Amino acid sequence: MIFKARLAPLNSLVLVMDRGTGEIPGSMGKTLVAATPSCVAIGTRSSTDGDTEIVFTDEKAYPLSDSGFFMAFTGTIAIPRKRVDVCTADLRVVAGLPRSATECRVAVWTNDRKEPSRICIVVE
């Protein structure tokens, strides 16, 4: 399944986690991506500069390497309720997918290393 959204998220940040149980990183540490064992925080384009396109998918074959993206993060997060969500900083769910396990692998691809205008989040 593929979800697409264009938004200017609060604090220029999106979160990948189980909304009900994810622990958000305390800071970004001046990096594009920060993570805890249950949440991945991703910086976006500044809202004053416009929207960020977010693609959220569980399709491994989603085309990325030929479209100007680079891998910004790969890792595993805990999702005790067997659901992974993309949320804004105020915990508004942008998209979500049920999973069959209590953890999932997350890969984050972006088109810029500092303020991406396009982000692709692939979960397995």
C-alpha positions as CSV (number, residue, x, y, z in Angstrom):
1,M,0.0,0.0,0.0
2,I,1.3,3.5,-0.8
3,F,0.2,6.7,1.0
4,K,1.1,10.2,-0.3
5,A,0.7,13.5,1.4
6,R,1.9,17.1,1.0
7,L,2.1,19.0,4.3
8,A,4.1,21.7,6.2
9,P,4.3,19.8,9.5
10,L,4.5,21.4,12.9
11,N,8.2,22.0,13.9
12,S,9.2,20.7,10.5
13,L,9.2,17.2,11.8
14,V,7.4,13.9,11.1
15,L,7.5,10.8,13.4
16,V,7.4,7.1,12.4
17,M,6.1,5.1,15.4
18,D,3.2,3.3,17.0
19,R,1.3,6.5,18.0
20,G,0.1,4.9,21.2
21,T,3.4,3.7,22.5
22,G,6.3,5.4,20.6
23,E,8.9,7.3,22.6
24,I,9.9,10.4,20.7
25,P,13.7,11.4,20.7
26,G,14.5,14.2,23.2
27,S,16.3,16.2,20.5
28,M,17.4,15.9,16.9
29,G,21.0,16.5,17.8
30,K,21.5,18.8,14.7
31,T,20.8,15.8,12.4
32,L,18.1,15.1,9.8
33,V,17.0,11.8,11.5
34,A,17.0,10.9,15.2
35,A,15.7,7.6,16.6
36,T,14.7,5.8,19.8
37,P,14.0,2.0,20.0
38,S,10.3,2.9,19.2
39,C,10.3,6.1,17.1
40,V,12.1,7.6,14.1
41,A,12.0,11.5,13.9
42,I,12.6,13.0,10.5
43,G,13.3,16.6,9.8
44,T,11.4,18.2,6.8
45,R,11.6,21.3,4.7
46,S,10.9,24.4,6.8
47,S,7.2,25.2,6.7
48,T,8.0,28.8,5.6
49,D,9.6,27.3,2.5
50,G,6.6,25.2,1.5
51,D,5.2,21.8,1.8
52,T,7.1,18.5,2.1
53,E,5.9,15.5,0.1
54,I,5.7,12.4,2.3
55,V,5.4,8.9,0.7
56,F,4.7,6.1,3.2
57,T,4.7,2.5,1.9
58,D,5.3,-1.1,2.6
59,E,6.2,-1.9,-1.0
60,K,9.9,-2.8,-1.1
61,A,10.0,-2.2,-4.8
62,Y,9.1,1.5,-4.6
63,P,11.5,3.2,-7.0
64,L,14.0,5.4,-5.2
65,S,17.6,5.0,-6.4
66,D,16.9,6.5,-9.8
67,S,14.8,9.5,-8.5
68,G,17.3,11.6,-6.6
69,F,16.8,10.0,-3.2
70,F,19.5,8.9,-0.7
71,M,19.1,6.7,2.3
72,A,19.0,8.8,5.5
73,F,18.1,6.0,8.0
74,T,17.5,2.3,8.3
75,G,16.7,0.5,11.5
76,T,14.1,-1.4,13.5
77,I,11.5,0.1,15.8
78,A,9.1,-1.6,18.4
79,I,5.4,-1.4,17.5
80,P,3.7,-3.3,20.4
81,R,0.2,-2.7,19.0
82,K,1.3,-4.0,15.6
83,R,0.7,-0.7,13.8
84,V,3.1,1.9,12.5
85,D,2.0,5.5,11.9
86,V,3.5,8.6,10.4
87,C,2.6,11.5,12.7
88,T,3.2,15.2,13.0
89,A,4.9,16.6,16.1
90,D,1.5,17.2,17.7
91,L,0.7,13.4,17.1
92,R,-1.8,13.9,14.3
93,V,-1.7,10.7,12.2
94,V,-0.9,11.3,8.6
95,A,-0.9,7.7,7.5
96,G,-0.8,4.3,9.2
97,L,-0.3,0.6,8.4
98,P,-1.1,-2.5,10.4
99,R,1.7,-5.0,10.7
100,S,1.8,-8.6,11.7
101,A,4.7,-8.3,14.2
102,T,5.6,-6.2,17.2
103,E,8.6,-4.6,15.5
104,C,9.2,-3.4,12.0
105,R,12.1,-2.4,9.8
106,V,12.1,1.3,8.7
107,A,14.0,2.8,5.8
108,V,13.9,6.6,5.3
109,W,14.9,8.1,1.9
110,T,15.1,11.8,1.4
111,N,16.0,14.1,-1.5
112,D,18.2,16.5,0.6
113,R,20.5,16.0,3.6
114,K,19.3,19.0,5.6
115,E,15.8,20.2,4.5
116,P,14.2,17.6,2.3
117,S,11.1,18.5,0.3
118,R,10.5,14.8,-0.5
119,I,10.7,12.0,2.0
120,C,9.9,8.3,1.4
121,I,9.4,6.0,4.4
122,V,9.4,2.3,3.6
123,V,8.4,-0.2,6.3
124,E,8.8,-4.0,6.2
